[in-house]
């Protein structure tokens, strides 16, 4: 029933419209060129570049552009002196090959860093597995890659859970050990002939299953708690989205955005006056 209420509430949030609107003065202050951004064309992997180009990043893009298109690089260098904001906008447009290369390097570096963190975690929690991997890395690199991928499939969920939610990680770790013990007991039960020993094995198996049941319930509780947290975040996003729409619907904000964008589009055109 509690899960049903959360689902209904999620639908209600999605349909909500009557939320508090930010004061117009604050809205006008924030309303500049962002509404003209073509979100459909933005790479979902390059958002970090659009938060602001560092001097180092701009220099690297310019260096690559100079090799590919010296004339355009010279043109941008002149724009940089007169209009830094326009320079950044055009650098993002004409520097896509360099930007894409930096994105690939960024994600590769992050992947390698995460893999290294996983190996350290494996060493601390499952040292024998880490030692086996280390030996393979020296003897057979290709087999090491396969074994590493296998270890990531087996232990990766625990590693990831522990990184974001230590309690969930502990639950998954204990459940992992219980599943191994469950399988061992099932094998023993099939092989054992003595009825007395079979009874003892059966009792231990019952305890393992009961404990696993409690862990599964706790795992679902944690998932429910995370869902509630996500619901709070969605409610904030709904309010922010509604505020943004209200901001851009205001006539004064609309006129100012149009005026600014027209100036941007025709800034090289002289002898033209805007209302």
DRENSEGU-623441 format. One record per residue (C-alpha): x, y, z; residue in one letter. Coordinates in pm, 1 decimal. Layout:
BEGIN
- xx,yy,zz,res
- X,Y,Z,A
...
END
This chain:
BEGIN
- xx,yy,zz,res
- 0.0,0.0,0.0,X
- 283.4,240.4,85.2,X
- 442.3,170.3,-254.2,X
- 109.0,245.2,-423.6,X
- 82.5,581.8,-246.8,X
- 430.3,676.4,-360.9,X
- 343.7,584.6,-722.2,X
- 27.8,796.5,-706.1,X
- 222.3,1083.9,-555.5,X
- 478.2,1064.6,-837.4,X
- 197.5,1100.7,-1091.7,X
- 53.6,1390.6,-894.1,X
- 387.6,1568.8,-890.9,X
- 423.5,1523.1,-1265.4,X
- 84.0,1685.1,-1322.5,X
- 125.4,1960.6,-1066.4,X
- 109.3,2316.4,-1193.0,X
- 5.3,2543.7,-911.1,X
- 331.2,2601.9,-730.4,X
- 489.7,2921.8,-605.0,X
- 641.1,3146.6,-873.4,X
- 967.9,3330.6,-802.6,X
- 951.6,3712.8,-787.7,X
- 972.6,3879.8,-1126.7,X
- 1276.7,4087.5,-1034.9,X
- 1483.2,3776.0,-964.1,X
- 1349.1,3609.9,-1278.0,X
- 1446.0,3904.1,-1496.9,X
- 1793.7,3907.3,-1348.6,X
- 1852.0,3542.4,-1447.5,X
- 1679.0,3555.8,-1787.9,X
- 1948.3,3602.9,-2052.4,X
- 2040.9,3376.3,-2340.7,X
- 1974.3,3034.0,-2186.9,X
- 1631.2,2997.0,-2349.4,X
- 1795.2,2992.8,-2694.8,X
- 2014.4,2696.2,-2612.5,X
- 1938.0,2407.9,-2848.5,X
- 1917.5,2129.9,-2592.6,X
- 1844.7,1862.9,-2854.9,X
- 2183.8,1921.4,-3013.1,X
- 2380.5,1917.2,-2688.9,X
- 2579.1,1606.1,-2617.1,X
- 2466.0,1445.9,-2294.9,X
- 2829.4,1352.6,-2236.9,X
- 2970.8,1704.3,-2276.4,X
- 2765.9,1894.0,-2020.4,X
- 3074.4,1951.8,-1807.1,X
- 3238.0,2152.1,-2086.2,X
- 2941.2,2388.4,-2101.5,X
- 2966.8,2482.8,-1736.8,X
- 3266.4,2696.1,-1824.8,X
- 3576.3,2664.3,-2038.5,X
- 3901.6,2687.9,-1845.8,X
- 4198.7,2871.6,-1993.7,X
- 4378.6,2538.6,-2032.4,X
- 4083.9,2387.1,-2220.0,X
- 4048.4,2687.2,-2451.8,X
- 4418.4,2685.4,-2531.8,X
- 4408.3,2315.9,-2619.0,X
- 4108.8,2367.3,-2848.8,X
- 4276.8,2663.3,-3018.4,X
- 4596.1,2463.8,-3069.7,X
- 4403.5,2185.5,-3242.9,X
- 4202.8,2435.1,-3448.5,X
- 4522.1,2606.1,-3564.6,X
- 4638.7,2276.3,-3710.1,X
- 4304.2,2194.1,-3873.0,X
- 4191.6,2539.1,-3986.2,X
- 4449.9,2819.2,-3940.8,X
- 4220.6,3083.8,-4092.3,X
- 3934.8,3009.5,-3849.9,X
- 4179.9,2998.9,-3559.0,X
- 4309.7,3344.0,-3653.8,X
- 3952.6,3474.7,-3682.1,X
- 3864.1,3341.0,-3336.6,X
- 4181.2,3489.2,-3191.0,X
- 4065.4,3833.8,-3303.8,X
- 3713.8,3775.9,-3168.7,X
- 3868.5,3671.2,-2836.6,X
- 4024.8,4016.2,-2795.1,X
- 3698.3,4203.2,-2860.2,X
- 3421.6,3974.8,-2732.9,X
- 3523.8,3691.6,-2492.5,X
- 3169.1,3553.3,-2462.0,X
- 3121.1,3528.0,-2836.0,X
- 3465.2,3371.2,-2860.3,X
- 3365.8,3096.2,-2617.5,X
- 3039.2,3028.9,-2802.6,X
- 3213.4,2995.4,-3138.4,X
- 3498.4,2796.0,-2987.2,X
- 3248.2,2536.6,-2873.0,X
- 3103.3,2522.1,-3224.6,X
- 3425.0,2504.1,-3424.7,X
- 3626.0,2307.7,-3171.8,X
- 3405.5,1996.0,-3166.7,X
- 3684.4,1752.3,-3267.7,X
- 3904.5,1869.6,-2979.4,X
- 3609.4,1876.7,-2739.5,X
- 3507.0,1522.6,-2834.3,X
- 3863.5,1402.8,-2782.4,X
- 3872.1,1559.5,-2435.6,X
- 3539.3,1396.3,-2354.8,X
- 3678.6,1055.9,-2453.8,X
- 3988.2,1115.7,-2242.1,X
- 3775.0,1229.4,-1950.6,X
- 3560.6,915.6,-1949.4,X
- 3857.1,685.7,-2008.6,X
- 4040.8,841.5,-1713.5,X
- 3730.1,803.0,-1499.4,X
- 3692.6,437.9,-1605.2,X
- 4052.8,360.9,-1518.8,X
- 4022.0,539.7,-1186.0,X
- 3708.0,343.3,-1101.7,X
- 3876.0,15.1,-1197.8,X
- 4171.0,98.3,-972.6,X
- 3932.7,176.6,-686.6,X
- 3757.9,-156.5,-743.9,X
- 4087.4,-347.2,-726.7,X
- 4174.3,-173.9,-397.5,X
- 3829.5,-253.2,-261.8,X
- 3869.0,-617.0,-370.3,X
- 4204.9,-632.5,-194.0,X
- 4048.7,-508.4,129.5,X
- 3733.9,-723.5,117.9,X
- 3824.9,-1031.8,-86.9,X
- 4206.9,-1049.3,-75.1,X
- 4233.2,-1395.7,-227.8,X
- 4042.2,-1287.3,-536.3,X
- 4264.9,-980.7,-571.7,X
- 4579.1,-1194.1,-540.7,X
- 4455.8,-1428.0,-813.1,X
- 4393.6,-1130.0,-1038.7,X
- 4738.1,-985.5,-969.7,X
- 4905.3,-1312.5,-1067.4,X
- 4708.0,-1327.1,-1392.1,X
- 4800.6,-969.2,-1477.2,X
- 5167.5,-1066.0,-1481.9,X
- 5130.3,-1404.3,-1655.0,X
- 4842.8,-1360.2,-1898.8,X
- 4710.3,-1004.1,-1960.0,X
- 4425.7,-1120.3,-2187.2,X
- 4301.6,-1372.5,-1934.0,X
- 4339.4,-1100.2,-1668.9,X
- 4095.0,-877.8,-1858.9,X
- 3839.8,-1159.0,-1879.4,X
- 3883.2,-1243.2,-1511.3,X
- 3858.1,-877.3,-1416.4,X
- 3530.0,-844.6,-1606.2,X
- 3402.2,-1156.8,-1428.7,X
- 3500.5,-1016.4,-1088.6,X
- 3326.9,-689.8,-1171.8,X
- 3006.1,-879.2,-1256.2,X
- 3022.4,-1081.2,-933.5,X
- 3143.5,-817.2,-686.8,X
- 3070.7,-494.2,-875.4,X
- 2716.5,-450.9,-738.1,X
- 2846.9,-475.1,-380.3,X
- 3130.7,-233.6,-458.5,X
- 2898.6,21.0,-619.2,X
- 2640.1,-9.0,-341.5,X
- 2903.3,33.9,-71.9,X
- 3027.2,351.3,-242.0,X
- 2686.8,518.4,-239.0,X
- 2514.5,350.4,56.7,X
- 2731.7,164.9,311.1,X
- 2433.7,-8.1,472.2,X
- 2315.4,-143.8,137.6,X
- 2669.3,-260.1,67.7,X
- 2677.5,-446.8,398.8,X
- 2341.0,-607.9,322.0,X
- 2454.9,-724.4,-21.4,X
- 2785.5,-852.2,114.8,X
- 2616.6,-1063.2,382.3,X
- 2359.5,-1190.8,133.1,X
- 2640.8,-1287.5,-104.8,X
- 2801.5,-1504.3,164.6,X
- 2467.6,-1656.4,258.9,X
- 2397.9,-1754.6,-102.5,X
- 2733.5,-1932.0,-116.9,X
- 2656.2,-2112.9,206.0,X
- 2308.7,-2202.3,77.8,X
- 2456.6,-2365.6,-231.5,X
- 2710.6,-2558.6,-21.3,X
- 2437.2,-2689.3,206.7,X
- 2224.8,-2798.9,-87.9,X
- 2518.1,-3002.0,-224.5,X
- 2578.3,-3158.5,114.9,X
- 2212.2,-3244.1,146.7,X
- 2213.6,-3425.5,-185.8,X
- 2525.5,-3626.9,-97.6,X
- 2454.0,-3704.9,265.5,X
- 2310.5,-4052.3,344.6,X
- 2278.3,-4021.8,719.4,X
- 1931.5,-3904.3,816.6,X
- 2062.2,-3746.5,1137.7,X
- 2317.0,-3535.8,948.2,X
- 2059.0,-3452.8,683.2,X
- 1835.2,-3312.4,956.8,X
- 2120.9,-3096.4,1089.9,X
- 2201.7,-2969.9,743.0,X
- 1833.2,-2896.9,683.1,X
- 1811.1,-2690.4,1002.3,X
- 2111.7,-2481.1,904.5,X
- 1968.9,-2433.3,555.5,X
- 1645.9,-2312.3,711.6,X
- 1836.9,-2056.0,918.4,X
- 2024.7,-1935.8,611.0,X
- 1703.9,-1895.7,412.3,X
- 1533.7,-1711.5,700.1,X
- 1826.0,-1471.3,732.5,X
- 1828.0,-1411.9,358.7,X
- 1458.0,-1330.9,375.2,X
- 1526.2,-1057.6,633.6,X
- 1806.4,-916.9,421.3,X
- 1587.7,-906.8,111.0,X
- 1319.0,-718.1,304.7,X
- 1579.2,-469.4,429.6,X
- 1711.0,-425.2,76.5,X
- 1359.9,-338.1,-40.0,X
- 1324.1,-93.1,248.5,X
- 1644.3,81.0,144.9,X
- 1518.6,97.9,-214.3,X
- 1193.8,250.6,-86.5,X
- 1385.5,511.0,114.7,X
- 1587.3,599.3,-195.0,X
- 1265.2,630.6,-393.9,X
- 1128.0,878.2,-141.5,X
- 1449.6,1079.4,-166.4,X
- 1421.5,1077.5,-544.9,X
- 1059.7,1189.6,-512.2,X
- 1172.2,1494.4,-312.8,X
- 1423.1,1575.5,-586.7,X
- 1153.4,1541.8,-854.5,X
- 924.4,1775.3,-661.1,X
- 1200.4,2036.8,-652.8,X
- 1258.7,1992.3,-1026.4,X
- 886.9,2035.5,-1095.4,X
- 882.1,2361.0,-896.0,X
- 1194.5,2488.0,-1070.3,X
- 1055.0,2397.7,-1412.7,X
- 728.7,2572.9,-1337.8,X
- 913.0,2881.3,-1213.7,X
- 1126.2,2886.3,-1528.2,X
- 821.2,2867.4,-1754.7,X
- 650.8,3148.3,-1563.0,X
- 968.4,3356.1,-1590.0,X
- 992.1,3321.0,-1967.5,X
- 620.1,3390.5,-2017.5,X
- 657.1,3737.7,-1866.5,X
- 637.1,4001.9,-2143.6,X
- 931.6,4204.5,-2012.5,X
- 1152.8,3898.4,-1991.1,X
- 1041.8,3791.4,-2339.2,X
- 1126.8,4130.1,-2491.1,X
- 1466.7,4139.0,-2320.5,X
- 1556.3,3786.5,-2436.3,X
- 1454.9,3864.8,-2794.8,X
- 1651.0,4191.1,-2790.8,X
- 1964.9,4023.9,-2654.5,X
- 1946.1,3735.2,-2899.2,X
- 1894.9,3963.4,-3197.7,X
- 2199.1,4160.8,-3089.6,X
- 2398.2,3839.0,-3070.2,X
- 2282.5,3723.7,-3414.0,X
- 2356.2,4057.0,-3584.1,X
- 2644.1,4196.7,-3379.4,X
- 2856.7,4227.9,-3693.9,X
- 2585.3,4432.4,-3866.0,X
- 2627.5,4807.4,-3830.1,X
- 2381.8,5100.7,-3859.2,X
- 2087.6,4906.3,-3724.2,X
- 1889.6,5027.9,-3423.0,X
- 1667.3,4805.6,-3209.8,X
- 1347.0,4918.1,-3040.6,X
END
